[in-house]
């Protein structure tokens, strides 16, 4: 996998993981979509509209999921 593509994928992984683990639930989906937009802007032409919508949906689902974080 080319380095730029790998970096893009790992960046998306970090965004999705961060959103799913966040305790700041109120705006986490909006923040995730915003961060994804910055990543896409930095990688112009890498994704088509359907892929962007799919990633946005994944981010929204991650924001709605119960956090698996262990708490005392």
PQR file with spaces between the fields and no chain letter, atoms N, CA, C, O and H, PARSE charges and radii, in Angstrom:
ATOM       1  N    UNK     1       0.860   -1.171    0.000 -0.4000 1.5000
ATOM       2  CA   UNK     1       0.000    0.000    0.000 -0.0000 2.0000
ATOM       3  C    UNK     1       0.908    1.236    0.000  0.5500 1.7000
ATOM       4  O    UNK     1       1.829    1.333    0.811 -0.5500 1.4000
ATOM       5  N    UNK     2       0.649    2.164   -0.898 -0.4000 1.5000
ATOM       6  CA   UNK     2       1.451    3.397   -0.918 -0.0000 2.0000
ATOM       7  C    UNK     2       1.352    4.145    0.415  0.5500 1.7000
ATOM       8  O    UNK     2       0.329    4.100    1.098 -0.5500 1.4000
ATOM       9  H    UNK     2      -0.099    2.085   -1.557  0.4000 1.0000
ATOM      10  N    UNK     3       2.437    4.829    0.762 -0.4000 1.5000
ATOM      11  CA   UNK     3       2.511    5.506    2.058 -0.0000 2.0000
ATOM      12  C    UNK     3       1.364    6.495    2.257  0.5500 1.7000
ATOM      13  O    UNK     3       0.754    6.521    3.325 -0.5500 1.4000
ATOM      14  H    UNK     3       3.269    4.866    0.207  0.4000 1.0000
ATOM      15  N    UNK     4       1.061    7.312    1.239 -0.4000 1.5000
ATOM      16  CA   UNK     4       0.009    8.325    1.394 -0.0000 2.0000
ATOM      17  C    UNK     4      -1.354    7.674    1.645  0.5500 1.7000
ATOM      18  O    UNK     4      -2.138    8.171    2.453 -0.5500 1.4000
ATOM      19  H    UNK     4       1.556    7.291    0.370  0.4000 1.0000
ATOM      20  N    UNK     5      -1.633    6.577    0.962 -0.4000 1.5000
ATOM      21  CA   UNK     5      -2.903    5.871    1.157 -0.0000 2.0000
ATOM      22  C    UNK     5      -2.964    5.254    2.555  0.5500 1.7000
ATOM      23  O    UNK     5      -4.006    5.287    3.210 -0.5500 1.4000
ATOM      24  H    UNK     5      -0.996    6.173    0.305  0.4000 1.0000
ATOM      25  N    UNK     6      -1.837    4.690    3.008 -0.4000 1.5000
ATOM      26  CA   UNK     6      -1.778    4.107    4.339 -0.0000 2.0000
ATOM      27  C    UNK     6      -1.977    5.192    5.404  0.5500 1.7000
ATOM      28  O    UNK     6      -2.705    4.985    6.375 -0.5500 1.4000
ATOM      29  H    UNK     6      -0.991    4.664    2.476  0.4000 1.0000
ATOM      30  N    UNK     7      -1.335    6.338    5.222 -0.4000 1.5000
ATOM      31  CA   UNK     7      -1.476    7.443    6.163 -0.0000 2.0000
ATOM      32  C    UNK     7      -2.923    7.935    6.212  0.5500 1.7000
ATOM      33  O    UNK     7      -3.441    8.236    7.288 -0.5500 1.4000
ATOM      34  H    UNK     7      -0.744    6.507    4.433  0.4000 1.0000
ATOM      35  N    UNK     8      -3.571    8.015    5.059 -0.4000 1.5000
ATOM      36  CA   UNK     8      -4.975    8.413    4.978 -0.0000 2.0000
ATOM      37  C    UNK     8      -5.848    7.426    5.753  0.5500 1.7000
ATOM      38  O    UNK     8      -6.699    7.835    6.543 -0.5500 1.4000
ATOM      39  H    UNK     8      -3.150    7.770    4.185  0.4000 1.0000
ATOM      40  N    UNK     9      -5.637    6.124    5.526 -0.4000 1.5000
ATOM      41  CA   UNK     9      -6.428    5.091    6.205 -0.0000 2.0000
ATOM      42  C    UNK     9      -6.220    5.136    7.711  0.5500 1.7000
ATOM      43  O    UNK     9      -7.181    5.049    8.475 -0.5500 1.4000
ATOM      44  H    UNK     9      -4.946    5.792    4.885  0.4000 1.0000
ATOM      45  N    UNK    10      -4.985    5.269    8.135 -0.4000 1.5000
ATOM      46  CA   UNK    10      -4.710    5.324    9.576 -0.0000 2.0000
ATOM      47  C    UNK    10      -5.293    6.579   10.204  0.5500 1.7000
ATOM      48  O    UNK    10      -5.743    6.553   11.350 -0.5500 1.4000
ATOM      49  H    UNK    10      -4.205    5.339    7.514  0.4000 1.0000
ATOM      50  N    UNK    11      -5.286    7.668    9.463 -0.4000 1.5000
ATOM      51  CA   UNK    11      -5.887    8.909    9.973 -0.0000 2.0000
ATOM      52  C    UNK    11      -7.384    8.736   10.177  0.5500 1.7000
ATOM      53  O    UNK    11      -7.930    9.181   11.187 -0.5500 1.4000
ATOM      54  H    UNK    11      -4.921    7.689    8.532  0.4000 1.0000
ATOM      55  N    UNK    12      -8.052    8.092    9.224 -0.4000 1.5000
ATOM      56  CA   UNK    12      -9.481    7.806    9.388 -0.0000 2.0000
ATOM      57  C    UNK    12      -9.715    6.888   10.582  0.5500 1.7000
ATOM      58  O    UNK    12     -10.671    7.076   11.334 -0.5500 1.4000
ATOM      59  H    UNK    12      -7.609    7.730    8.404  0.4000 1.0000
ATOM      60  N    UNK    13      -8.852    5.903   10.756 -0.4000 1.5000
ATOM      61  CA   UNK    13      -8.973    4.999   11.906 -0.0000 2.0000
ATOM      62  C    UNK    13      -8.889    5.771   13.220  0.5500 1.7000
ATOM      63  O    UNK    13      -9.661    5.520   14.145 -0.5500 1.4000
ATOM      64  H    UNK    13      -8.075    5.750   10.144  0.4000 1.0000
ATOM      65  N    UNK    14      -7.950    6.709   13.299 -0.4000 1.5000
ATOM      66  CA   UNK    14      -7.784    7.506   14.518 -0.0000 2.0000
ATOM      67  C    UNK    14      -9.019    8.365   14.764  0.5500 1.7000
ATOM      68  O    UNK    14      -9.472    8.487   15.903 -0.5500 1.4000
ATOM      69  H    UNK    14      -7.322    6.914   12.548  0.4000 1.0000
ATOM      70  N    UNK    15      -9.565    8.960   13.709 -0.4000 1.5000
ATOM      71  CA   UNK    15     -10.769    9.785   13.858 -0.0000 2.0000
ATOM      72  C    UNK    15     -11.924    8.929   14.378  0.5500 1.7000
ATOM      73  O    UNK    15     -12.593    9.306   15.339 -0.5500 1.4000
ATOM      74  H    UNK    15      -9.197    8.861   12.784  0.4000 1.0000
ATOM      75  N    UNK    16     -12.155    7.789   13.750 -0.4000 1.5000
ATOM      76  CA   UNK    16     -13.274    6.927   14.143 -0.0000 2.0000
ATOM      77  C    UNK    16     -13.072    6.377   15.555  0.5500 1.7000
ATOM      78  O    UNK    16     -14.008    6.359   16.354 -0.5500 1.4000
ATOM      79  H    UNK    16     -11.611    7.482   12.969  0.4000 1.0000
ATOM      80  N    UNK    17     -11.861    5.933   15.864 -0.4000 1.5000
ATOM      81  CA   UNK    17     -11.579    5.442   17.221 -0.0000 2.0000
ATOM      82  C    UNK    17     -11.771    6.547   18.254  0.5500 1.7000
ATOM      83  O    UNK    17     -12.356    6.320   19.314 -0.5500 1.4000
ATOM      84  H    UNK    17     -11.100    5.949   15.215  0.4000 1.0000
ATOM      85  N    UNK    18     -11.282    7.729   17.943 -0.4000 1.5000
ATOM      86  CA   UNK    18     -11.412    8.856   18.873 -0.0000 2.0000
ATOM      87  C    UNK    18     -12.858    9.229   19.120  0.5500 1.7000
ATOM      88  O    UNK    18     -13.243    9.520   20.253 -0.5500 1.4000
ATOM      89  H    UNK    18     -10.807    7.913   17.083  0.4000 1.0000
ATOM      90  N    UNK    19     -13.655    9.223   18.077 -0.4000 1.5000
ATOM      91  CA   UNK    19     -15.077    9.552   18.215 -0.0000 2.0000
ATOM      92  C    UNK    19     -15.782    8.486   19.044  0.5500 1.7000
ATOM      93  O    UNK    19     -16.594    8.808   19.912 -0.5500 1.4000
ATOM      94  H    UNK    19     -13.343    8.986   17.157  0.4000 1.0000
ATOM      95  N    UNK    20     -15.478    7.221   18.782 -0.4000 1.5000
ATOM      96  CA   UNK    20     -16.165    6.152   19.517 -0.0000 2.0000
ATOM      97  C    UNK    20     -15.771    6.120   20.989  0.5500 1.7000
ATOM      98  O    UNK    20     -16.558    5.672   21.823 -0.5500 1.4000
ATOM      99  H    UNK    20     -14.819    6.959   18.077  0.4000 1.0000
ATOM     100  N    UNK    21     -14.579    6.580   21.325 -0.4000 1.5000
ATOM     101  CA   UNK    21     -14.105    6.571   22.713 -0.0000 2.0000
ATOM     102  C    UNK    21     -14.374    7.881   23.447  0.5500 1.7000
ATOM     103  O    UNK    21     -14.176    7.963   24.660 -0.5500 1.4000
ATOM     104  H    UNK    21     -13.939    6.944   20.648  0.4000 1.0000
ATOM     105  N    UNK    22     -14.816    8.890   22.734 -0.4000 1.5000
ATOM     106  CA   UNK    22     -14.996   10.214   23.325 -0.0000 2.0000
ATOM     107  C    UNK    22     -16.137   10.235   24.334  0.5500 1.7000
ATOM     108  O    UNK    22     -17.183    9.618   24.133 -0.5500 1.4000
ATOM     109  H    UNK    22     -14.977    8.823   21.749  0.4000 1.0000
ATOM     110  N    UNK    23     -15.910   10.951   25.409 -0.4000 1.5000
ATOM     111  CA   UNK    23     -16.968   11.162   26.395 -0.0000 2.0000
ATOM     112  C    UNK    23     -17.746   12.435   26.090  0.5500 1.7000
ATOM     113  O    UNK    23     -18.788   12.684   26.697 -0.5500 1.4000
ATOM     114  H    UNK    23     -15.061   11.452   25.573  0.4000 1.0000
ATOM     115  N    UNK    24     -17.258   13.230   25.170 -0.4000 1.5000
ATOM     116  CA   UNK    24     -17.940   14.457   24.751 -0.0000 2.0000
ATOM     117  C    UNK    24     -18.912   14.086   23.640  0.5500 1.7000
ATOM     118  O    UNK    24     -18.643   14.344   22.467 -0.5500 1.4000
ATOM     119  H    UNK    24     -16.411   13.027   24.677  0.4000 1.0000
ATOM     120  N    UNK    25     -20.023   13.491   23.997 -0.4000 1.5000
ATOM     121  CA   UNK    25     -20.957   12.916   23.034 -0.0000 2.0000
ATOM     122  C    UNK    25     -21.769   13.943   22.255  0.5500 1.7000
ATOM     123  O    UNK    25     -22.183   13.666   21.129 -0.5500 1.4000
ATOM     124  H    UNK    25     -20.241   13.282   24.950  0.4000 1.0000
ATOM     125  N    UNK    26     -22.005   15.105   22.819 -0.4000 1.5000
ATOM     126  CA   UNK    26     -22.934   16.053   22.213 -0.0000 2.0000
ATOM     127  C    UNK    26     -22.565   16.410   20.776  0.5500 1.7000
ATOM     128  O    UNK    26     -23.425   16.362   19.896 -0.5500 1.4000
ATOM     129  H    UNK    26     -21.669   15.330   23.734  0.4000 1.0000
ATOM     130  N    UNK    27     -21.341   16.755   20.524 -0.4000 1.5000
ATOM     131  CA   UNK    27     -20.942   17.214   19.195 -0.0000 2.0000
ATOM     132  C    UNK    27     -19.917   16.306   18.530  0.5500 1.7000
ATOM     133  O    UNK    27     -19.290   16.706   17.549 -0.5500 1.4000
ATOM     134  H    UNK    27     -20.642   16.794   21.238  0.4000 1.0000
ATOM     135  N    UNK    28     -19.737   15.110   19.034 -0.4000 1.5000
ATOM     136  CA   UNK    28     -18.654   14.271   18.527 -0.0000 2.0000
ATOM     137  C    UNK    28     -18.831   13.888   17.058  0.5500 1.7000
ATOM     138  O    UNK    28     -17.842   13.834   16.326 -0.5500 1.4000
ATOM     139  H    UNK    28     -20.246   14.784   19.830  0.4000 1.0000
ATOM     140  N    UNK    29     -20.043   13.623   16.609 -0.4000 1.5000
ATOM     141  CA   UNK    29     -20.256   13.287   15.202 -0.0000 2.0000
ATOM     142  C    UNK    29     -19.910   14.475   14.319  0.5500 1.7000
ATOM     143  O    UNK    29     -19.265   14.317   13.282 -0.5500 1.4000
ATOM     144  H    UNK    29     -20.846   13.667   17.204  0.4000 1.0000
ATOM     145  N    UNK    30     -20.337   15.659   14.728 -0.4000 1.5000
ATOM     146  CA   UNK    30     -20.050   16.864   13.949 -0.0000 2.0000
ATOM     147  C    UNK    30     -18.543   17.112   13.880  0.5500 1.7000
ATOM     148  O    UNK    30     -18.016   17.451   12.821 -0.5500 1.4000
ATOM     149  H    UNK    30     -20.861   15.787   15.570  0.4000 1.0000
ATOM     150  N    UNK    31     -17.859   16.943   14.997 -0.4000 1.5000
ATOM     151  CA   UNK    31     -16.407   17.123   15.030 -0.0000 2.0000
ATOM     152  C    UNK    31     -15.722   16.073   14.149  0.5500 1.7000
ATOM     153  O    UNK    31     -14.787   16.397   13.416 -0.5500 1.4000
ATOM     154  H    UNK    31     -18.287   16.667   15.858  0.4000 1.0000
ATOM     155  N    UNK    32     -16.174   14.842   14.213 -0.4000 1.5000
ATOM     156  CA   UNK    32     -15.599   13.784   13.385 -0.0000 2.0000
ATOM     157  C    UNK    32     -15.749   14.061   11.902  0.5500 1.7000
ATOM     158  O    UNK    32     -14.806   13.864   11.135 -0.5500 1.4000
ATOM     159  H    UNK    32     -16.934   14.579   14.808  0.4000 1.0000
ATOM     160  N    UNK    33     -16.921   14.514   11.492 -0.4000 1.5000
ATOM     161  CA   UNK    33     -17.153   14.843   10.085 -0.0000 2.0000
ATOM     162  C    UNK    33     -16.282   16.032    9.678  0.5500 1.7000
ATOM     163  O    UNK    33     -15.764   16.068    8.562 -0.5500 1.4000
ATOM     164  H    UNK    33     -17.687   14.673   12.116  0.4000 1.0000
ATOM     165  N    UNK    34     -16.121   16.999   10.573 -0.4000 1.5000
ATOM     166  CA   UNK    34     -15.256   18.148   10.305 -0.0000 2.0000
ATOM     167  C    UNK    34     -13.806   17.690   10.093  0.5500 1.7000
ATOM     168  O    UNK    34     -13.160   18.093    9.126 -0.5500 1.4000
ATOM     169  H    UNK    34     -16.542   16.969   11.480  0.4000 1.0000
ATOM     170  N    UNK    35     -13.304   16.850   10.999 -0.4000 1.5000
ATOM     171  CA   UNK    35     -11.936   16.345   10.868 -0.0000 2.0000
ATOM     172  C    UNK    35     -11.770   15.526    9.591  0.5500 1.7000
ATOM     173  O    UNK    35     -10.740   15.616    8.922 -0.5500 1.4000
ATOM     174  H    UNK    35     -13.830   16.523   11.785  0.4000 1.0000
ATOM     175  N    UNK    36     -12.780   14.729    9.254 -0.4000 1.5000
ATOM     176  CA   UNK    36     -12.735   13.971    8.020 -0.0000 2.0000
ATOM     177  C    UNK    36     -12.653   14.912    6.827  0.5500 1.7000
ATOM     178  O    UNK    36     -11.925   14.643    5.872 -0.5500 1.4000
ATOM     179  H    UNK    36     -13.617   14.656    9.797  0.4000 1.0000
ATOM     180  N    UNK    37     -13.398   16.020    6.878 -0.4000 1.5000
ATOM     181  CA   UNK    37     -13.355   17.007    5.801 -0.0000 2.0000
ATOM     182  C    UNK    37     -11.966   17.592    5.619  0.5500 1.7000
ATOM     183  O    UNK    37     -11.520   17.805    4.491 -0.5500 1.4000
ATOM     184  H    UNK    37     -13.989   16.238    7.654  0.4000 1.0000
ATOM     185  N    UNK    38     -11.280   17.854    6.725 -0.4000 1.5000
ATOM     186  CA   UNK    38      -9.905   18.356    6.640 -0.0000 2.0000
ATOM     187  C    UNK    38      -8.985   17.319    6.003  0.5500 1.7000
ATOM     188  O    UNK    38      -8.130   17.653    5.182 -0.5500 1.4000
ATOM     189  H    UNK    38     -11.642   17.681    7.641  0.4000 1.0000
ATOM     190  N    UNK    39      -9.166   16.077    6.384 -0.4000 1.5000
ATOM     191  CA   UNK    39      -8.355   14.999    5.832 -0.0000 2.0000
ATOM     192  C    UNK    39      -8.613   14.841    4.332  0.5500 1.7000
ATOM     193  O    UNK    39      -7.674   14.656    3.557 -0.5500 1.4000
ATOM     194  H    UNK    39      -9.860   15.806    7.051  0.4000 1.0000
ATOM     195  N    UNK    40      -9.855   14.911    3.933 -0.4000 1.5000
ATOM     196  CA   UNK    40     -10.200   14.783    2.517 -0.0000 2.0000
ATOM     197  C    UNK    40      -9.659   15.968    1.727  0.5500 1.7000
ATOM     198  O    UNK    40      -9.164   15.796    0.614 -0.5500 1.4000
ATOM     199  H    UNK    40     -10.617   15.060    4.562  0.4000 1.0000
ATOM     200  N    UNK    41      -9.750   17.175    2.295 -0.4000 1.5000
ATOM     201  CA   UNK    41      -9.214   18.359    1.620 -0.0000 2.0000
ATOM     202  C    UNK    41      -7.711   18.230    1.404  0.5500 1.7000
ATOM     203  O    UNK    41      -7.175   18.707    0.404 -0.5500 1.4000
ATOM     204  H    UNK    41     -10.152   17.315    3.200  0.4000 1.0000
ATOM     205  N    UNK    42      -7.041   17.588    2.340 -0.4000 1.5000
ATOM     206  CA   UNK    42      -5.597   17.386    2.225 -0.0000 2.0000
ATOM     207  C    UNK    42      -5.261   16.305    1.197  0.5500 1.7000
ATOM     208  O    UNK    42      -4.126   16.227    0.728 -0.5500 1.4000
ATOM     209  H    UNK    42      -7.476   17.200    3.153  0.4000 1.0000
ATOM     210  N    UNK    43      -6.233   15.482    0.851 -0.4000 1.5000
ATOM     211  CA   UNK    43      -6.049   14.385   -0.110 -0.0000 2.0000
ATOM     212  C    UNK    43      -7.016   14.545   -1.273  0.5500 1.7000
ATOM     213  O    UNK    43      -7.786   13.631   -1.568 -0.5500 1.4000
ATOM     214  H    UNK    43      -7.155   15.546    1.232  0.4000 1.0000
ATOM     215  N    UNK    44      -6.985   15.670   -1.921 -0.4000 1.5000
ATOM     216  CA   UNK    44      -7.931   15.993   -2.996 -0.0000 2.0000
ATOM     217  C    UNK    44      -7.971   14.901   -4.058  0.5500 1.7000
ATOM     218  O    UNK    44      -6.941   14.403   -4.511 -0.5500 1.4000
ATOM     219  H    UNK    44      -6.359   16.412   -1.681  0.4000 1.0000
ATOM     220  N    UNK    45      -9.191   14.549   -4.435 -0.4000 1.5000
ATOM     221  CA   UNK    45      -9.390   13.599   -5.511 -0.0000 2.0000
ATOM     222  C    UNK    45      -9.235   12.137   -5.134  0.5500 1.7000
ATOM     223  O    UNK    45      -9.343   11.267   -5.999 -0.5500 1.4000
ATOM     224  H    UNK    45     -10.028   14.954   -4.066  0.4000 1.0000
ATOM     225  N    UNK    46      -8.986   11.846   -3.872 -0.4000 1.5000
ATOM     226  CA   UNK    46      -8.788   10.457   -3.457 -0.0000 2.0000
ATOM     227  C    UNK    46     -10.105    9.696   -3.295  0.5500 1.7000
ATOM     228  O    UNK    46     -10.138    8.480   -3.484 -0.5500 1.4000
ATOM     229  H    UNK    46      -8.898   12.553   -3.170  0.4000 1.0000
ATOM     230  N    UNK    47     -11.180   10.388   -2.952 -0.4000 1.5000
ATOM     231  CA   UNK    47     -12.461    9.730   -2.678 -0.0000 2.0000
ATOM     232  C    UNK    47     -13.575   10.349   -3.502  0.5500 1.7000
ATOM     233  O    UNK    47     -13.596   11.557   -3.738 -0.5500 1.4000
ATOM     234  H    UNK    47     -11.153   11.376   -2.798  0.4000 1.0000
ATOM     235  N    UNK    48     -14.505    9.502   -3.939 -0.4000 1.5000
ATOM     236  CA   UNK    48     -15.682   10.028   -4.619 -0.0000 2.0000
ATOM     237  C    UNK    48     -16.782   10.312   -3.592  0.5500 1.7000
ATOM     238  O    UNK    48     -16.641    9.984   -2.414 -0.5500 1.4000
ATOM     239  H    UNK    48     -14.488    8.520   -3.747  0.4000 1.0000
ATOM     240  N    UNK    49     -17.857   10.913   -4.041 -0.4000 1.5000
ATOM     241  CA   UNK    49     -18.940   11.344   -3.146 -0.0000 2.0000
ATOM     242  C    UNK    49     -19.557   10.177   -2.375  0.5500 1.7000
ATOM     243  O    UNK    49     -19.894   10.335   -1.201 -0.5500 1.4000
ATOM     244  H    UNK    49     -17.971   11.179   -4.998  0.4000 1.0000
ATOM     245  N    UNK    50     -19.713    9.014   -3.003 -0.4000 1.5000
ATOM     246  CA   UNK    50     -20.304    7.858   -2.318 -0.0000 2.0000
ATOM     247  C    UNK    50     -19.426    7.374   -1.163  0.5500 1.7000
ATOM     248  O    UNK    50     -19.933    7.023   -0.098 -0.5500 1.4000
ATOM     249  H    UNK    50     -19.439    8.886   -3.956  0.4000 1.0000
ATOM     250  N    UNK    51     -18.127    7.357   -1.376 -0.4000 1.5000
ATOM     251  CA   UNK    51     -17.216    6.935   -0.305 -0.0000 2.0000
ATOM     252  C    UNK    51     -17.216    7.942    0.836  0.5500 1.7000
ATOM     253  O    UNK    51     -17.153    7.561    2.005 -0.5500 1.4000
ATOM     254  H    UNK    51     -17.716    7.642   -2.242  0.4000 1.0000
ATOM     255  N    UNK    52     -17.287    9.219    0.501 -0.4000 1.5000
ATOM     256  CA   UNK    52     -17.338   10.258    1.537 -0.0000 2.0000
ATOM     257  C    UNK    52     -18.592   10.094    2.382  0.5500 1.7000
ATOM     258  O    UNK    52     -18.527   10.178    3.608 -0.5500 1.4000
ATOM     259  H    UNK    52     -17.338    9.528   -0.448  0.4000 1.0000
ATOM     260  N    UNK    53     -19.730    9.861    1.743 -0.4000 1.5000
ATOM     261  CA   UNK    53     -20.982    9.662    2.483 -0.0000 2.0000
ATOM     262  C    UNK    53     -20.905    8.419    3.376  0.5500 1.7000
ATOM     263  O    UNK    53     -21.394    8.431    4.505 -0.5500 1.4000
ATOM     264  H    UNK    53     -19.783    9.792    0.746  0.4000 1.0000
ATOM     265  N    UNK    54     -20.296    7.361    2.870 -0.4000 1.5000
ATOM     266  CA   UNK    54     -20.161    6.134    3.662 -0.0000 2.0000
ATOM     267  C    UNK    54     -19.298    6.377    4.898  0.5500 1.7000
ATOM     268  O    UNK    54     -19.629    5.911    5.988 -0.5500 1.4000
ATOM     269  H    UNK    54     -19.898    7.351    1.952  0.4000 1.0000
ATOM     270  N    UNK    55     -18.201    7.098    4.734 -0.4000 1.5000
ATOM     271  CA   UNK    55     -17.327    7.392    5.873 -0.0000 2.0000
ATOM     272  C    UNK    55     -18.044    8.288    6.876  0.5500 1.7000
ATOM     273  O    UNK    55     -17.909    8.096    8.084 -0.5500 1.4000
ATOM     274  H    UNK    55     -17.932    7.477    3.849  0.4000 1.0000
ATOM     275  N    UNK    56     -18.798    9.257    6.389 -0.4000 1.5000
ATOM     276  CA   UNK    56     -19.577   10.118    7.292 -0.0000 2.0000
ATOM     277  C    UNK    56     -20.564    9.283    8.099  0.5500 1.7000
ATOM     278  O    UNK    56     -20.746    9.521    9.293 -0.5500 1.4000
ATOM     279  H    UNK    56     -18.907    9.413    5.407  0.4000 1.0000
ATOM     280  N    UNK    57     -21.197    8.315    7.462 -0.4000 1.5000
ATOM     281  CA   UNK    57     -22.136    7.437    8.174 -0.0000 2.0000
ATOM     282  C    UNK    57     -21.427    6.615    9.242  0.5500 1.7000
ATOM     283  O    UNK    57     -21.951    6.436   10.341 -0.5500 1.4000
ATOM     284  H    UNK    57     -21.049    8.121    6.492  0.4000 1.0000
ATOM     285  N    UNK    58     -20.242    6.117    8.921 -0.4000 1.5000
ATOM     286  CA   UNK    58     -19.470    5.346    9.903 -0.0000 2.0000
ATOM     287  C    UNK    58     -19.110    6.219   11.095  0.5500 1.7000
ATOM     288  O    UNK    58     -19.190    5.772   12.239 -0.5500 1.4000
ATOM     289  H    UNK    58     -19.817    6.262    8.028  0.4000 1.0000
ATOM     290  N    UNK    59     -18.716    7.457   10.835 -0.4000 1.5000
ATOM     291  CA   UNK    59     -18.373    8.380   11.923 -0.0000 2.0000
ATOM     292  C    UNK    59     -19.597    8.651   12.792  0.5500 1.7000
ATOM     293  O    UNK    59     -19.493    8.671   14.019 -0.5500 1.4000
ATOM     294  H    UNK    59     -18.652    7.820    9.906  0.4000 1.0000
ATOM     295  N    UNK    60     -20.742    8.857   12.175 -0.4000 1.5000
ATOM     296  CA   UNK    60     -21.970    9.093   12.954 -0.0000 2.0000
ATOM     297  C    UNK    60     -22.332    7.867   13.794  0.5500 1.7000
ATOM     298  O    UNK    60     -22.753    8.007   14.942 -0.5500 1.4000
ATOM     299  H    UNK    60     -20.827    8.840   11.179  0.4000 1.0000
ATOM     300  N    UNK    61     -22.174    6.676   13.233 -0.4000 1.5000
ATOM     301  CA   UNK    61     -22.450    5.458   14.004 -0.0000 2.0000
ATOM     302  C    UNK    61     -21.474    5.320   15.169  0.5500 1.7000
ATOM     303  O    UNK    61     -21.864    4.899   16.259 -0.5500 1.4000
ATOM     304  H    UNK    61     -21.833    6.563   12.300  0.4000 1.0000
ATOM     305  N    UNK    62     -20.216    5.670   14.947 -0.4000 1.5000
ATOM     306  CA   UNK    62     -19.224    5.611   16.029 -0.0000 2.0000
ATOM     307  C    UNK    62     -19.593    6.574   17.145  0.5500 1.7000
ATOM     308  O    UNK    62     -19.388    6.271   18.321 -0.5500 1.4000
ATOM     309  H    UNK    62     -19.900    6.012   14.062  0.4000 1.0000
ATOM     310  N    UNK    63     -20.135    7.730   16.786 -0.4000 1.5000
ATOM     311  CA   UNK    63     -20.530    8.722   17.794 -0.0000 2.0000
ATOM     312  C    UNK    63     -21.733    8.252   18.600  0.5500 1.7000
ATOM     313  O    UNK    63     -21.875    8.607   19.770 -0.5500 1.4000
ATOM     314  H    UNK    63     -20.302    7.976   15.832  0.4000 1.0000
ATOM     315  N    UNK    64     -22.594    7.459   17.983 -0.4000 1.5000
ATOM     316  CA   UNK    64     -23.801    6.990   18.661 -0.0000 2.0000
ATOM     317  C    UNK    64     -23.565    5.734   19.497  0.5500 1.7000
ATOM     318  O    UNK    64     -24.363    5.418   20.380 -0.5500 1.4000
ATOM     319  H    UNK    64     -22.478    7.171   17.033  0.4000 1.0000
ATOM     320  N    UNK    65     -22.490    5.026   19.228 -0.4000 1.5000
ATOM     321  CA   UNK    65     -22.217    3.762   19.924 -0.0000 2.0000
ATOM     322  C    UNK    65     -21.824    4.015   21.372  0.5500 1.7000
ATOM     323  O    UNK    65     -21.258    5.053   21.713 -0.5500 1.4000
ATOM     324  H    UNK    65     -21.842    5.282   18.511  0.4000 1.0000
ATOM     325  N    UNK    66     -22.138    3.043   22.208 -0.4000 1.5000
ATOM     326  CA   UNK    66     -21.705    3.099   23.604 -0.0000 2.0000
ATOM     327  C    UNK    66     -20.190    2.993   23.632  0.5500 1.7000
ATOM     328  O    UNK    66     -19.606    2.150   22.952 -0.5500 1.4000
ATOM     329  H    UNK    66     -22.598    2.200   21.931  0.4000 1.0000
ATOM     330  N    UNK    67     -19.570    3.833   24.405 -0.4000 1.5000
ATOM     331  CA   UNK    67     -18.118    3.790   24.504 -0.0000 2.0000
ATOM     332  C    UNK    67     -17.669    2.546   25.265  0.5500 1.7000
ATOM     333  O    UNK    67     -18.200    2.244   26.334 -0.5500 1.4000
ATOM     334  H    UNK    67     -20.044    4.518   24.957  0.4000 1.0000
ATOM     335  N    UNK    68     -16.690    1.824   24.715 -0.4000 1.5000
ATOM     336  CA   UNK    68     -16.194    0.631   25.409 -0.0000 2.0000
ATOM     337  C    UNK    68     -15.176    0.972   26.497  0.5500 1.7000
ATOM     338  O    UNK    68     -14.575    0.072   27.083 -0.5500 1.4000
ATOM     339  H    UNK    68     -16.258    2.070   23.847  0.4000 1.0000
ATOM     340  N    UNK    69     -14.983    2.234   26.764 -0.4000 1.5000
ATOM     341  CA   UNK    69     -13.990    2.675   27.744 -0.0000 2.0000
ATOM     342  C    UNK    69     -14.341    2.143   29.131  0.5500 1.7000
ATOM     343  O    UNK    69     -15.491    2.214   29.566 -0.5500 1.4000
ATOM     344  H    UNK    69     -15.472    2.965   26.287  0.4000 1.0000
ATOM     345  N    UNK    70     -13.342    1.615   29.807 -0.4000 1.5000
ATOM     346  CA   UNK    70     -13.523    1.112   31.164 -0.0000 2.0000
ATOM     347  C    UNK    70     -13.507    2.283   32.129  0.5500 1.7000
ATOM     348  O    UNK    70     -12.617    3.131   32.064 -0.5500 1.4000
ATOM     349  H    UNK    70     -12.409    1.558   29.454  0.4000 1.0000
ATOM     350  N    UNK    71     -14.461    2.334   33.005 -0.4000 1.5000
ATOM     351  CA   UNK    71     -14.464    3.399   34.015 -0.0000 2.0000
ATOM     352  C    UNK    71     -14.783    2.803   35.376  0.5500 1.7000
ATOM     353  O    UNK    71     -15.480    1.794   35.483 -0.5500 1.4000
ATOM     354  H    UNK    71     -15.184    1.645   33.058  0.4000 1.0000
ATOM     355  N    UNK    72     -14.271    3.433   36.392 -0.4000 1.5000
ATOM     356  CA   UNK    72     -14.483    2.971   37.766 -0.0000 2.0000
ATOM     357  C    UNK    72     -15.700    3.624   38.370  0.5500 1.7000
ATOM     358  O    UNK    72     -16.035    3.357   39.524 -0.5500 1.4000
ATOM     359  H    UNK    72     -13.705    4.252   36.305  0.4000 1.0000
